[in-house]
Amino acid sequence: MLFFKNKINQIFIFALFFIIISSVVQAKNIKNSAVIFMYHKFDISKYPSTNITLDQFTKHLEEFSQPKYNIKSLDYIVDTIINDGKLPNNTIGISVDDADRSFLTTAWPRLKERGFPVTLFVNTSNIVENNKNYLNWDEIRKLKAEGVVIGSHSHTHEHLADYSLEKLQKEIEISNKIFLKEIGETPNLYAYPYGEADKQIFNLLKKYKFKVAFGQHSGAVNETSNLYYLPRFSLNERYGEINRVKFAASVKGLGLYDFIPTNPRVTENPPYIGFSLLDQLLAKNIECFIFDSDGQVENELFKFNERIEIRLMRKLSKGRSRMNCTAKDKKNNWRWFGHQFFL
């Protein structure tokens, strides 16, 4: 009991600190918002956790073809945000991880037919001769020539948040050399294997001139997003039903700042979680849900004007944990912020 009383006192101190230092007047709302979807395999029922059925994918494409959506490349989306431009309403981005052969045989012909831009994130260790499950470099070069943007997905597709700085540097340099040799350039877009990252990786990707990097946590990209930890909605057989896709495609960014902890790697368990909202009105109905491998983590929300502090009722279990915070704005739009922790 004393433990939780101390936690509450510390939460109040944190909240007071952020209220005092936030003397700069913040904008009332975000300017831009975009939803990026992530796929892996197409019509390979053997792997339901990473596969999307052909029927599901066809329905997605039919939905994205509606006039209300604007399908843009990932480069266009992030360049617009970085340069303080204005994205069109209902901007959607499409990405595919791992360079599975089904992208070439099943997905790309359908995407190409509709003129939808797509980024393919490639982990270079899989692109070897006689690997029938993945693309080869001739095929990747052909896709690139037809308009597919090639991004980096590491070399080995391992749990990079466990790597030392030296090992991470080697991982990036090996894949960059292979990309340079095989496609004549090094990518400037990066996607973390399993969505796992930490501040060490953020800083290293900046050093190697990657423009942005993507995780695997849900949410909408906006100008308050961490450019080296951008969200994507993952689609598979379980989470690929058309009603969920329609809902995800409609969400807008929550718009927040002063998020803690700044490092996705958990160093204090349970972690202190807090952030401030650009639109203070969203604090009235905001809800946050945290899940780890043991299920939902009960939590308590404390609201101090625009400041939100979250107290977890137990420690996070080892591995990946995800947080999703949502609120409805005055225009009846759902605002969504997601984050992934790693322990």
N, C-alpha and C positions, 0 to 999 in steps of 0.2 A: 504493500500500500504506500509506504514511504517512497518507494521507487517511482510510482506513478505521480505522486504529488510533486516530487522534484522535477519530473519531466514536464508537468504542467507549468511550473514556475519558469523553467527554462524556455518553454514555448512563448510565454508572455514576454520574456526579456527579448527573445529574437524578434517578435512582432513589433515591440516598441522600438527596437533598434532600426528596423526597416521603415517604420512610419516616420521616424525622425530624419533619417538620411534621404528619404525620397522627397526632397524639397523641390526638385525640378518638376514642373507641370507636365504630366503625361498626356498623350493624345487620348481621345475618348474611345477610339476604335481602330482596328487594323485597316489598312488600305487594300491589301491583297490577300487572296486565299486560293489555294489549289490543293486538289486531292491527287495523290499518286498511288497507283495500284501496283502490286508486285505479284508476278506469277513465277512458277518454276517449270513444271511439266504439263504437257497437254495430251489428254486422252490416253493416259497410261494408268489404268485402274489399279495396277500392282502397288502404286505408291499414293494412297489417298491423302496423306498428310501434306504432300507437295503437288499433287495433281489437280487439274481442273478438267472436268469432263467436256467433251466436244459440245454437248447440248448446253451446258452452263456457259461455256466460252462464246458460243453463238448468240446466246441471249445477252451477254455482256456487250458484245459488239453492236447488236441491234439497239440496245439502250444508248450506248455512247454515240450512235449515229443520229440520235434525236437532235433537232436544231438548237435546243437549249444548252447543249454542251459545247465546249471548245477544247478539242484535243490538241495539246501542245507538247513539244519535245521537252525533256527535262532541262536541257540547256536553255531553252526559251524561258521556262518558268523561273529558274534560279537567276538567270541574267536579268530578267525583269525586276525581280525582288532586290538583287544586289545593287542595281542601278536606279532604284526608286522609281521604276516605271509603273504602269497600271495593267494588271492582268484582266482579261475579259471575264465576264461572269461564268461561273461553273467551269472553271479550267480543270482539265483532267490530264494527268501524265501516266504513261504506261511503261513499266519496267519488267524485265525478266532476268532472273538470276540463274547462273550455273551453265548456260550454253548447252542444255539438253538437246539431243537431236530432234526431239518433237517440236522444238521451236521452229526449225527449218521446214519440217514436213507438214506440220499442222497449223501452227499459229501464224507464221510470217505470211504465207499466201493470203490468208484472210485479212490480216492487218494491212498488207500492201494493197489489196483490192479496194479497201476503204480509205486509203491514203492516211492511215494513222501512224504517226511517228512513234518509235519505240527505242528504248535503250536496253542493250543486252550486256549484262555484267558477267564477265568471264574470269574464272579462276584458272590460271594458265597451266597448272600441273595436270589438269584433266585433258588438255588438248594435246594428245599424243597419238602416234600412229596406231591403227588397229583398235582404238577404243570406240566400240560401236555405239555406246550409249551417249556419247557427246560429239559435238561438231569437230571437224578438223580445220586447220588454218586456211586451206583453200576455200572452204565453205564460209568461214568467218570473213575472209576478204571479199567474197562475193556478196555477202549480206551487207557489208560496209559500203561496197560500191552501189548497192541498191538503196542506200539511205539509212540503214540501221546504225545507230550510234553505239560504239563499243566502250564500255566502262570496265573498270577494274574491280575484281571481286576477290583480291588477294592471289597468292600463288597456290598455297596448299589447302585452303578452305578449312583452316583449323580455328581453335578458340583463341583469337589474337589478344584478348584481354589478359590472358595468362602469360603472354610472351614478354621477355626482357626487351629493353630498348634495342640492344644489339641484334637480337633475333628479329624484331620487327623491321629494323632497317634492312636486314638481309632479305626478308620476305618481300618488301616493297621493291627493292632494287632488282631482285631476280625477275619478278613479274614485269617490271618496267623494261628491262633489257629484252625480254621475250617479245613484248608488245612492239617495241621499236624495231626489232628484227622482222617480225611477221607482218605487221600492218603499217609500218613506217612512222609510227607516232606513239607517244605514251598517253593514255587516257587522263582526263582531268576530272572525271566523275568516279566516285568510289562507293562500293556497297559492302558493309561489314558482313562476313559470314556469321550466321545466326543472329545478326543484329547486335553482337557483343562488342563493346568499345569502352574506352576510358580516356581520361584527359591526356595520357601519354600518347595514345594513338592520334587524338585530335591534333596535338602539336606537331607530331611527325608528318601527318598528311599535309598540314600547312607548309611545313619545310620543303616537302617534295612537290609543292605547287598544285596540289589537288584543289579544285575550286570548291567542291562541296562533298559531303559523304552522307550516305543513307543508312538508316537502321531498319528494323523490322517491327517497330511499334506503331500503333495506329495514330491517326490524327491528321490535321490539315496543315500544310506548309504555309507560313506567312512571314512577314518581315520581323517578327519577334522570335522566330525559330532559330535554334542553334544550327548554323550552316554545316557543321560537321557531325550533326546527329539529326538529320531530317527524317520525318516520319513517312511511313508507307503503309497502306492497308494491304495485308497479305490475303491472297485469295487461294483457296483450295476446295476440295469437294465438300468439306463440312461448312466452310465459311464463304462459299461461293454462290449461294442461292441469290437469285435476282433481286429479291426484296432487300437483302442486306447490301448488295451492291448499289442499288438505287439510294438507299439511305446514306451510305458512306459517301457517295458522289455528291450528295447535297450538303454535307457539313461544311462549316467554316471554321477558321482558326479561332481559338479561344482568346489569344492576344494577352500574353503575360510577360513579366520581367522579374528580375531578381530571384530567379529560381534557385533553390538549394535542395539537395547538395549539388554542387557544380560538377562533380565527378560521378558518372554512372556506376563506377565501381564502389560498392558499399564498404566504407571503412569503419563506420559505427553502426551497430545493429541493435535495435531498430534505428533506421536513419531518421534524422530530422528532415521533414519535407515542408517546403513553404514556397510561396510565390505571390506576386502582386498582379492584379488584373488592370489592364488599360481601361476597361469599362467596369467601373465599380458596381453598376447595377446588376452585373452578372453574378455577383457574390450572393445575391438573394436566393438563387435556386441552384447554385453549383453543387454537384455531387462528384465524389471521387471514389473509385474502386481500385483496389490493389489485389493482385493475384500472384501467387507463387506456386511451386510444385505441390504444395500441400493444400491448395485451394484459396478461397478468398481470405484476405487478411482484414479483420475488423479494424475500423479506424474511427477516429473522432475528429471532426472539423471545427476549427476555431476561426472566426471571422472578425477582422479588425479593419473596418472600412474596406479598402481594396485588397488588403493583405489576407491571405489564406494560409493557415498553418495546419498541418495534418499530424496527428499523433497515432501511431500504430499500436495496437493492443498486444502484439507479440513480435518476436524477431522474424525476419525473413529467412526462408530456408535457402540452402546453398543452390546456386545456379541462377537462372534468369527469373526476374520478377517484373511484372508490368503494371503500370498505373494508367488509368484512363479517367480524365475529368471532363465532364460535360455540363453545359448550361444552355438554356433557351434564351435568346435575346428578344428585344421588343418587336422585332420583325418576324418572330416565330421561327428563326433559323436555329438549328442546333450548332453550338460551338463545341469544339473537341480539341483537347490536348492530351497526348499520350507520351509516356516515357518508359524506358526500360532500365531497370537496375540489374547489376550483376554482382554476385557474391561468390 
